[in-house]
Amino acid sequence: MSLTNNRTFFKNFIPVVIKDSAIAGGSSSEIIHISINLTGTRLVNSRTDRSIRIWKCTPERLIDPVIIEHPHLKAVERVAWNPKTEFSFATVGRDDLVKIWRCTGSLEKELTIVKNGNTNGSGTETICQVVAYSNDGEILTVVDRDATVLLYSVSNNYAKLQEFQLNDHIYDISWFHHGHSFFMCALHDGSVPIYKITDVLSDANGSSQVNGSADTDNSNSITIDLKHKLSGHRSSATCVVVDPRGKYFAVGSNEGVVSLWNTSSMLISKVLTNTDEAIANIDISRDGTYVAVAYDSGENIKIFDYDTTEQVYEVPNSNSGNLALSHVAWFPSKTAFVHTSDNGRTMTLMKKPGK
């Protein structure tokens, strides 16, 4: 598709504003995070009023929200869908808990995060900020405020597998498309270390499964090795996301630069430098063609063509609010996306005409 056609393509998208009222007794709030499951049938968003909402996704709109008013002590900052299921997701909210939910709003599991040397209240307080599942759903990764990375075996009742601590703040984490062999972190110093997990067994059916215990903390069941440390940004790497096809990944930074890295060579292949404003969030369309970039202040969300790196669309009314940064999420099942709008107070579904 030519650049001209790309621009016309997005201009023809139909915006559908998704409005939801504040929880009882609350005031207006802003959306923090948006996450869509792998089948594109459910969407979860978190708000600054500490609530989360679970939406059904239809071709025309989002409907029938299930509201969980106070899932954590503070507002939920991250939501991660379990790729093995259509209706299960994890949340963290600046406390020492990871909670696993069903789309009905019921709590499936509550996992208290205890770091080594932090038993019975001793040691540093644990405040969870990032949560992510590996692409095969076997490992749940949790990052706390003190840059500790903890890994849990999902199939073994979330037994802790391993933990390690970095010397720099971790803004984001993302897994590569190799089961659960590689993941990377976006760090405050602008670097992106890539880690490899080894000591993985195969079950009787030949599928990969982490060797762990269902009822013990077996921290020696896997080993984690630093394989690469990528550098190229002069300021903090604020977010990182892998192309759904696995051919490249994108790193956003505080200086407003988005670097695009080839996964086969681990070298920068392209950069997006159109806007001199810190990057709040990046997401990549299902076929890897488009990169959507959200900014943390006055700029609207922008969509870039991966092949040409040209900006093909600026999303109207999509700049950040006063309390939360703007956010955008592509559907994994179709060329459509949802973004924060009206200074973060609402969401807008952007869909193709007739879809």
C-alpha positions as a LaTeX table, in Angstrom:
\begin{tabular}{lrrr}
\hline
Residue & $x$ (\AA) & $y$ (\AA) & $z$ (\AA) \\
\hline
Met1 & 0.00 & 0.00 & 0.00 \\
Ser2 & 1.42 & 3.41 & $-1.00$ \\
Leu3 & 1.97 & 6.19 & 1.51 \\
Thr4 & $-0.95$ & 8.17 & 0.02 \\
Asn5 & $-3.24$ & 5.15 & 0.29 \\
Asn6 & $-2.09$ & 4.55 & 3.87 \\
Arg7 & $-3.08$ & 8.08 & 4.84 \\
Thr8 & $-6.46$ & 7.77 & 3.15 \\
Phe9 & $-6.96$ & 4.39 & 4.78 \\
Phe10 & $-6.78$ & 5.78 & 8.31 \\
Lys11 & $-8.73$ & 8.94 & 7.51 \\
Asn12 & $-11.65$ & 6.69 & 6.60 \\
Phe13 & $-11.62$ & 4.97 & 10.00 \\
Ile14 & $-14.76$ & 5.47 & 12.07 \\
Pro15 & $-14.28$ & 6.64 & 15.68 \\
Val16 & $-16.63$ & 5.13 & 18.27 \\
Val17 & $-16.33$ & 6.84 & 21.66 \\
Ile18 & $-16.68$ & 4.46 & 24.60 \\
Lys19 & $-18.01$ & 6.31 & 27.62 \\
Asp20 & $-18.35$ & 4.88 & 31.10 \\
Ser21 & $-19.41$ & 6.66 & 34.25 \\
Ala22 & $-17.34$ & 7.04 & 37.41 \\
Ile23 & $-17.85$ & 4.49 & 40.15 \\
Ala24 & $-20.48$ & 5.28 & 42.79 \\
Gly25 & $-19.43$ & 8.18 & 44.98 \\
Gly26 & $-16.37$ & 8.89 & 42.82 \\
Ser27 & $-15.41$ & 11.81 & 40.64 \\
Ser28 & $-14.20$ & 11.82 & 37.05 \\
Ser29 & $-11.09$ & 9.75 & 36.41 \\
Glu30 & $-8.60$ & 9.01 & 33.65 \\
Ile31 & $-7.61$ & 5.80 & 31.90 \\
Ile32 & $-4.16$ & 4.45 & 32.71 \\
His33 & $-3.81$ & 1.21 & 30.75 \\
Ile34 & $-5.61$ & $-0.64$ & 27.94 \\
Ser35 & $-5.09$ & $-4.35$ & 27.19 \\
Ile36 & $-6.82$ & $-6.64$ & 24.67 \\
Asn37 & $-6.78$ & $-10.45$ & 24.78 \\
Leu38 & $-5.28$ & $-12.52$ & 21.95 \\
Thr39 & $-8.64$ & $-13.35$ & 20.39 \\
Gly40 & $-9.81$ & $-9.73$ & 20.42 \\
Thr41 & $-12.98$ & $-10.61$ & 22.32 \\
Arg42 & $-12.27$ & $-8.82$ & 25.62 \\
Leu43 & $-10.63$ & $-5.55$ & 26.61 \\
Val44 & $-9.59$ & $-4.40$ & 30.09 \\
Asn45 & $-8.84$ & $-0.81$ & 31.02 \\
Ser46 & $-7.71$ & 0.58 & 34.37 \\
Arg47 & $-8.53$ & 4.04 & 35.71 \\
Thr48 & $-7.11$ & 6.47 & 38.24 \\
Asp49 & $-10.18$ & 5.94 & 40.46 \\
Arg50 & $-8.64$ & 2.49 & 41.22 \\
Ser51 & $-11.22$ & 0.61 & 39.17 \\
Ile52 & $-10.81$ & $-1.72$ & 36.22 \\
Arg53 & $-13.40$ & $-2.43$ & 33.55 \\
Ile54 & $-13.74$ & $-5.60$ & 31.51 \\
Trp55 & $-15.45$ & $-5.02$ & 28.15 \\
Lys56 & $-16.89$ & $-7.36$ & 25.53 \\
Cys57 & $-15.62$ & $-6.46$ & 22.05 \\
Thr58 & $-18.09$ & $-6.55$ & 19.18 \\
Pro59 & $-17.39$ & $-5.47$ & 15.59 \\
Glu60 & $-19.24$ & $-2.20$ & 16.24 \\
Arg61 & $-18.35$ & $-1.21$ & 19.80 \\
Leu62 & $-17.35$ & $-2.23$ & 23.32 \\
Ile63 & $-20.29$ & $-3.32$ & 25.47 \\
Asp64 & $-21.39$ & $-4.69$ & 28.87 \\
Pro65 & $-18.52$ & $-3.57$ & 31.11 \\
Val66 & $-17.88$ & $-5.55$ & 34.28 \\
Ile67 & $-16.51$ & $-3.14$ & 36.90 \\
Ile68 & $-14.13$ & $-4.16$ & 39.69 \\
Glu69 & $-14.03$ & $-1.13$ & 41.95 \\
His70 & $-10.90$ & $-1.60$ & 44.07 \\
Pro71 & $-8.84$ & $-4.56$ & 42.86 \\
His72 & $-5.66$ & $-3.21$ & 44.52 \\
Leu73 & $-4.74$ & $-0.69$ & 47.19 \\
Lys74 & $-3.85$ & 1.82 & 44.47 \\
Ala75 & $-4.69$ & 2.24 & 40.80 \\
Val76 & $-3.84$ & $-0.68$ & 38.51 \\
Glu77 & $-0.85$ & 0.24 & 36.36 \\
Arg78 & $-0.53$ & $-2.90$ & 34.25 \\
Val79 & $-2.79$ & $-5.64$ & 32.92 \\
Ala80 & $-1.45$ & $-8.82$ & 31.30 \\
Trp81 & $-3.59$ & $-11.43$ & 29.55 \\
Asn82 & $-2.71$ & $-15.10$ & 29.97 \\
Pro83 & $-2.16$ & $-16.25$ & 26.35 \\
Lys84 & $-3.30$ & $-19.78$ & 27.21 \\
Thr85 & $-6.81$ & $-18.61$ & 28.02 \\
Glu86 & $-9.32$ & $-16.18$ & 26.56 \\
Phe87 & $-10.78$ & $-15.06$ & 29.87 \\
Ser88 & $-7.94$ & $-14.75$ & 32.41 \\
Phe89 & $-5.64$ & $-11.80$ & 33.13 \\
Ala90 & $-3.22$ & $-10.52$ & 35.77 \\
Thr91 & $-3.02$ & $-7.07$ & 37.39 \\
Val92 & $-0.56$ & $-5.14$ & 39.55 \\
Gly93 & $-1.32$ & $-1.95$ & 41.46 \\
Arg94 & 1.61 & $-0.62$ & 43.49 \\
Asp95 & 1.26 & $-3.13$ & 46.31 \\
Asp96 & 2.87 & $-6.53$ & 46.97 \\
Leu97 & 0.17 & $-8.50$ & 45.15 \\
Val98 & $-0.40$ & $-9.93$ & 41.70 \\
Lys99 & $-4.05$ & $-10.80$ & 41.18 \\
Ile100 & $-5.39$ & $-13.18$ & 38.55 \\
Trp101 & $-8.95$ & $-12.43$ & 37.40 \\
Arg102 & $-11.67$ & $-14.00$ & 35.30 \\
Cys103 & $-13.63$ & $-11.89$ & 32.83 \\
Thr104 & $-16.67$ & $-12.33$ & 35.06 \\
Gly105 & $-14.89$ & $-10.12$ & 37.60 \\
Ser106 & $-14.18$ & $-13.02$ & 39.98 \\
Leu107 & $-10.75$ & $-13.32$ & 41.61 \\
Glu108 & $-9.03$ & $-16.51$ & 40.44 \\
Lys109 & $-5.81$ & $-16.27$ & 42.43 \\
Glu110 & $-3.96$ & $-13.81$ & 44.66 \\
Leu111 & $-0.18$ & $-14.05$ & 44.63 \\
Thr112 & 1.79 & $-12.27$ & 47.36 \\
Ile113 & 5.20 & $-11.27$ & 46.03 \\
Val114 & 7.92 & $-12.06$ & 48.55 \\
Lys115 & 11.51 & $-11.31$ & 47.60 \\
Asn116 & 14.50 & $-13.19$ & 48.96 \\
Gly117 & 15.32 & $-11.85$ & 52.42 \\
Asn118 & 11.94 & $-10.12$ & 52.68 \\
Thr119 & 10.00 & $-12.70$ & 54.67 \\
Asn120 & 7.67 & $-11.70$ & 57.52 \\
Gly121 & 7.88 & $-8.02$ & 56.72 \\
Ser122 & 11.66 & $-7.68$ & 56.85 \\
Gly123 & 13.71 & $-6.09$ & 54.11 \\
Thr124 & 12.57 & $-3.68$ & 51.40 \\
Glu125 & 8.89 & $-3.14$ & 50.75 \\
Thr126 & 7.67 & $-4.82$ & 47.57 \\
Ile127 & 5.71 & $-2.55$ & 45.21 \\
Cys128 & 4.80 & $-4.30$ & 41.95 \\
Gln129 & 4.75 & $-2.10$ & 38.84 \\
Val130 & 5.03 & $-4.36$ & 35.76 \\
Val131 & 3.53 & $-7.77$ & 34.99 \\
Ala132 & 3.84 & $-9.85$ & 31.80 \\
Tyr133 & 3.21 & $-13.43$ & 30.65 \\
Ser134 & 5.62 & $-15.26$ & 28.37 \\
Asn135 & 4.16 & $-15.92$ & 24.93 \\
Asp136 & 3.47 & $-19.58$ & 25.70 \\
Gly137 & 1.80 & $-18.69$ & 29.00 \\
Glu138 & 4.24 & $-20.78$ & 31.04 \\
Ile139 & 5.96 & $-17.97$ & 32.95 \\
Leu140 & 4.60 & $-14.88$ & 34.68 \\
Thr141 & 7.14 & $-12.07$ & 35.10 \\
Val142 & 6.77 & $-9.41$ & 37.79 \\
Val143 & 8.91 & $-6.29$ & 38.22 \\
Asp144 & 8.90 & $-4.23$ & 41.41 \\
Arg145 & 9.90 & $-0.64$ & 42.14 \\
Asp146 & 13.40 & $-1.66$ & 43.25 \\
Ala147 & 14.19 & $-3.26$ & 39.86 \\
Thr148 & 13.74 & $-6.84$ & 41.07 \\
Val149 & 12.58 & $-9.28$ & 38.37 \\
Leu150 & 10.66 & $-12.32$ & 39.64 \\
Leu151 & 9.56 & $-15.28$ & 37.52 \\
Tyr152 & 6.74 & $-17.70$ & 38.38 \\
Ser153 & 5.66 & $-21.02$ & 36.88 \\
Val154 & 2.05 & $-20.64$ & 35.74 \\
Ser155 & 1.43 & $-24.36$ & 35.17 \\
Asn156 & 2.83 & $-25.20$ & 38.62 \\
Asn157 & 0.44 & $-23.03$ & 40.63 \\
Tyr158 & 2.61 & $-19.94$ & 40.24 \\
Ala159 & 5.55 & $-21.35$ & 42.20 \\
Lys160 & 8.46 & $-18.91$ & 42.18 \\
Leu161 & 11.20 & $-20.01$ & 39.81 \\
Gln162 & 13.85 & $-17.33$ & 40.11 \\
Glu163 & 14.53 & $-13.69$ & 40.91 \\
Phe164 & 17.31 & $-11.23$ & 40.25 \\
Gln165 & 17.85 & $-7.51$ & 40.71 \\
Leu166 & 19.19 & $-4.89$ & 38.32 \\
Asn167 & 20.99 & $-1.68$ & 39.22 \\
Asp168 & 18.64 & 0.56 & 37.22 \\
His169 & 14.91 & 1.24 & 37.18 \\
Ile170 & 12.90 & $-1.05$ & 34.86 \\
Tyr171 & 10.15 & 0.73 & 32.92 \\
Asp172 & 8.90 & $-2.17$ & 30.85 \\
Ile173 & 9.44 & $-5.82$ & 29.97 \\
Ser174 & 8.58 & $-7.86$ & 26.88 \\
Trp175 & 8.94 & $-11.49$ & 25.81 \\
Phe176 & 10.14 & $-12.70$ & 22.42 \\
His177 & 8.20 & $-15.24$ & 20.33 \\
His178 & 10.26 & $-18.29$ & 21.33 \\
Gly179 & 8.05 & $-19.92$ & 23.94 \\
His180 & 9.65 & $-18.59$ & 27.09 \\
Ser181 & 13.31 & $-18.55$ & 26.10 \\
Phe182 & 14.04 & $-14.80$ & 25.87 \\
Phe183 & 12.77 & $-11.59$ & 27.42 \\
Met184 & 14.06 & $-8.01$ & 27.57 \\
Cys185 & 13.85 & $-5.02$ & 29.88 \\
Ala186 & 13.67 & $-1.28$ & 29.14 \\
Leu187 & 15.95 & 0.52 & 31.59 \\
His188 & 16.38 & 4.03 & 32.97 \\
Asp189 & 19.89 & 4.32 & 31.47 \\
Gly190 & 18.49 & 3.75 & 27.97 \\
Ser191 & 19.82 & 0.22 & 27.55 \\
Val192 & 17.81 & $-2.92$ & 26.78 \\
Pro193 & 19.28 & $-6.11$ & 28.28 \\
Ile194 & 18.08 & $-9.41$ & 26.79 \\
Tyr195 & 17.98 & $-12.49$ & 29.00 \\
Lys196 & 17.84 & $-16.17$ & 28.11 \\
Ile197 & 16.10 & $-18.79$ & 30.23 \\
Thr198 & 17.55 & $-22.31$ & 30.25 \\
Asp199 & 16.81 & $-25.62$ & 32.04 \\
Val200 & 13.43 & $-26.17$ & 30.43 \\
Leu201 & 12.01 & $-29.70$ & 30.34 \\
Ser202 & 9.56 & $-31.24$ & 27.89 \\
Asp203 & 6.49 & $-33.05$ & 29.11 \\
Ala204 & 5.20 & $-36.35$ & 27.78 \\
Asn205 & 3.35 & $-34.60$ & 24.97 \\
Gly206 & 6.49 & $-32.85$ & 23.79 \\
Ser207 & 5.39 & $-29.36$ & 24.80 \\
Ser208 & 7.66 & $-27.04$ & 26.74 \\
Gln209 & 7.00 & $-26.79$ & 30.44 \\
Val210 & 8.97 & $-25.07$ & 33.16 \\
Asn211 & 10.47 & $-27.47$ & 35.69 \\
Gly212 & 9.06 & $-26.30$ & 39.01 \\
Ser213 & 7.22 & $-27.52$ & 42.07 \\
Ala214 & 3.53 & $-26.90$ & 42.69 \\
Asp215 & 3.95 & $-26.33$ & 46.39 \\
Thr216 & 7.56 & $-25.28$ & 46.95 \\
Asp217 & 9.71 & $-22.32$ & 46.03 \\
Asn218 & 12.17 & $-24.03$ & 43.68 \\
Ser219 & 14.41 & $-21.12$ & 42.71 \\
Asn220 & 16.98 & $-23.41$ & 41.07 \\
Ser221 & 14.60 & $-24.87$ & 38.48 \\
Ile222 & 15.71 & $-22.38$ & 35.81 \\
Thr223 & 18.77 & $-20.30$ & 35.12 \\
Ile224 & 18.77 & $-16.82$ & 33.62 \\
Asp225 & 21.70 & $-15.52$ & 31.57 \\
Leu226 & 22.33 & $-12.09$ & 30.09 \\
Lys227 & 22.77 & $-12.71$ & 26.35 \\
His228 & 22.88 & $-9.16$ & 24.93 \\
Lys229 & 22.75 & $-5.60$ & 26.18 \\
Leu230 & 21.50 & $-3.26$ & 23.49 \\
Ser231 & 22.30 & 0.45 & 23.63 \\
Gly232 & 21.44 & 3.38 & 21.42 \\
His233 & 19.28 & 5.75 & 23.44 \\
Arg234 & 20.71 & 8.72 & 25.33 \\
Ser235 & 17.85 & 8.78 & 27.85 \\
Ser236 & 15.53 & 6.32 & 29.58 \\
Ala237 & 14.01 & 3.49 & 27.54 \\
Thr238 & 10.38 & 3.88 & 28.60 \\
Cys239 & 8.69 & 1.03 & 26.71 \\
Val240 & 9.46 & $-1.99$ & 24.55 \\
Val241 & 7.19 & $-4.14$ & 22.35 \\
Val242 & 7.77 & $-7.02$ & 19.91 \\
Asp243 & 6.18 & $-7.12$ & 16.46 \\
Pro244 & 3.44 & $-9.83$ & 16.44 \\
Arg245 & 5.28 & $-11.55$ & 13.55 \\
Gly246 & 8.52 & $-11.55$ & 15.55 \\
Lys247 & 10.58 & $-9.78$ & 12.88 \\
Tyr248 & 11.39 & $-6.61$ & 14.82 \\
Phe249 & 10.82 & $-4.84$ & 18.11 \\
Ala250 & 10.40 & $-1.18$ & 19.05 \\
Val251 & 11.95 & 0.74 & 21.94 \\
Gly252 & 10.56 & 4.11 & 23.04 \\
Ser253 & 12.61 & 6.67 & 24.94 \\
Asn254 & 12.42 & 9.89 & 26.91 \\
Glu255 & 14.07 & 11.90 & 24.13 \\
Gly256 & 11.17 & 11.11 & 21.81 \\
Val257 & 13.06 & 8.63 & 19.62 \\
Val258 & 11.62 & 5.20 & 18.78 \\
Ser259 & 14.25 & 2.70 & 17.66 \\
Leu260 & 13.22 & $-0.30$ & 15.55 \\
Trp261 & 15.46 & $-3.36$ & 15.92 \\
Asn262 & 15.75 & $-6.39$ & 13.65 \\
Thr263 & 15.32 & $-9.56$ & 15.73 \\
Ser264 & 17.59 & $-11.67$ & 13.51 \\
Ser265 & 20.58 & $-9.31$ & 13.70 \\
Met266 & 19.80 & $-7.44$ & 16.95 \\
Leu267 & 20.74 & $-4.20$ & 15.18 \\
Ile268 & 18.79 & $-0.97$ & 14.76 \\
Ser269 & 17.19 & $-0.98$ & 11.33 \\
Lys270 & 15.12 & 2.22 & 11.51 \\
Val271 & 14.26 & 5.12 & 13.83 \\
Leu272 & 11.20 & 7.32 & 14.28 \\
Thr273 & 12.22 & 10.84 & 15.24 \\
Asn274 & 9.28 & 13.01 & 14.20 \\
Thr275 & 8.35 & 14.28 & 17.66 \\
Asp276 & 10.57 & 15.73 & 20.38 \\
Glu277 & 8.49 & 14.44 & 23.29 \\
Ala278 & 8.90 & 11.51 & 25.68 \\
Ile279 & 7.29 & 8.25 & 24.56 \\
Ala280 & 4.51 & 6.97 & 26.82 \\
Asn281 & 3.44 & 3.82 & 25.00 \\
Ile282 & 4.00 & 1.91 & 21.74 \\
Asp283 & 1.94 & $-0.81$ & 20.08 \\
Ile284 & 2.35 & $-2.60$ & 16.75 \\
Ser285 & $-0.46$ & $-3.73$ & 14.43 \\
Arg286 & $-1.19$ & $-7.44$ & 13.99 \\
Asp287 & 0.78 & $-7.73$ & 10.72 \\
Gly288 & 3.65 & $-5.48$ & 11.83 \\
Thr289 & 2.83 & $-2.86$ & 9.19 \\
Tyr290 & 1.99 & 0.03 & 11.53 \\
Val291 & 3.61 & 1.36 & 14.69 \\
Ala292 & 1.38 & 3.47 & 16.95 \\
Val293 & 3.21 & 5.84 & 19.30 \\
Ala294 & 1.67 & 7.66 & 22.28 \\
Tyr295 & 3.38 & 10.63 & 23.96 \\
Asp296 & 3.37 & 11.81 & 27.54 \\
Ser297 & 2.28 & 15.42 & 27.11 \\
Gly298 & 0.61 & 17.54 & 24.45 \\
Glu299 & 1.11 & 15.48 & 21.30 \\
Asn300 & $-1.58$ & 13.28 & 19.81 \\
Ile301 & $-0.94$ & 9.60 & 19.15 \\
Lys302 & 0.74 & 9.07 & 15.79 \\
Ile303 & 0.80 & 6.07 & 13.48 \\
Phe304 & 3.85 & 5.26 & 11.35 \\
Asp305 & 4.36 & 2.93 & 8.42 \\
Tyr306 & 7.07 & 0.46 & 9.43 \\
Asp307 & 8.58 & 0.04 & 5.94 \\
Thr308 & 8.90 & 3.75 & 5.12 \\
Thr309 & 8.97 & 5.13 & 8.73 \\
Glu310 & 6.65 & 7.88 & 7.45 \\
Gln311 & 3.85 & 9.20 & 9.64 \\
Val312 & 0.56 & 8.15 & 8.04 \\
Tyr313 & $-1.94$ & 9.36 & 10.62 \\
Glu314 & $-2.33$ & 11.57 & 13.68 \\
Val315 & $-5.13$ & 10.35 & 15.95 \\
Pro316 & $-7.40$ & 13.28 & 16.89 \\
Asn317 & $-8.13$ & 14.10 & 20.54 \\
Ser318 & $-5.63$ & 11.53 & 21.88 \\
Asn319 & $-3.15$ & 13.52 & 23.95 \\
Ser320 & $-2.38$ & 12.70 & 27.59 \\
Gly321 & $-4.53$ & 13.83 & 30.49 \\
Asn322 & $-3.57$ & 15.51 & 33.74 \\
Leu323 & $-3.27$ & 12.31 & 35.78 \\
Ala324 & $-2.36$ & 9.58 & 33.29 \\
Leu325 & $-0.43$ & 9.22 & 30.03 \\
Ser326 & $-2.10$ & 8.47 & 26.71 \\
His327 & $-2.37$ & 4.81 & 25.69 \\
Val328 & $-3.08$ & 2.88 & 22.48 \\
Ala329 & $-3.69$ & $-0.83$ & 21.81 \\
Trp330 & $-4.15$ & $-2.62$ & 18.47 \\
Phe331 & $-6.54$ & $-5.53$ & 18.13 \\
Pro332 & $-4.62$ & $-8.77$ & 17.47 \\
Ser333 & $-7.47$ & $-10.10$ & 15.32 \\
Lys334 & $-8.17$ & $-7.18$ & 12.96 \\
Thr335 & $-6.85$ & $-3.82$ & 11.78 \\
Ala336 & $-8.46$ & $-1.66$ & 14.44 \\
Phe337 & $-7.27$ & $-0.04$ & 17.64 \\
Val338 & $-8.46$ & 1.56 & 20.86 \\
His339 & $-6.93$ & 4.71 & 22.33 \\
Thr340 & $-7.46$ & 7.07 & 25.24 \\
Ser341 & $-9.34$ & 10.23 & 24.28 \\
Asp342 & $-10.72$ & 13.46 & 25.74 \\
Asn343 & $-7.60$ & 13.94 & 27.89 \\
Gly344 & $-7.78$ & 10.36 & 29.09 \\
Arg345 & $-11.35$ & 10.47 & 30.32 \\
Thr346 & $-12.74$ & 8.19 & 27.59 \\
Met347 & $-11.65$ & 5.49 & 25.15 \\
Thr348 & $-12.23$ & 5.57 & 21.41 \\
Leu349 & $-12.48$ & 2.54 & 19.13 \\
Met350 & $-11.07$ & 3.24 & 15.66 \\
Lys351 & $-12.43$ & 0.80 & 13.11 \\
Lys352 & $-12.60$ & 0.37 & 9.38 \\
Pro353 & $-15.86$ & 1.38 & 7.66 \\
Gly354 & $-18.43$ & $-1.38$ & 7.68 \\
Lys355 & $-16.46$ & $-3.44$ & 10.25 \\
\hline
\end{tabular}
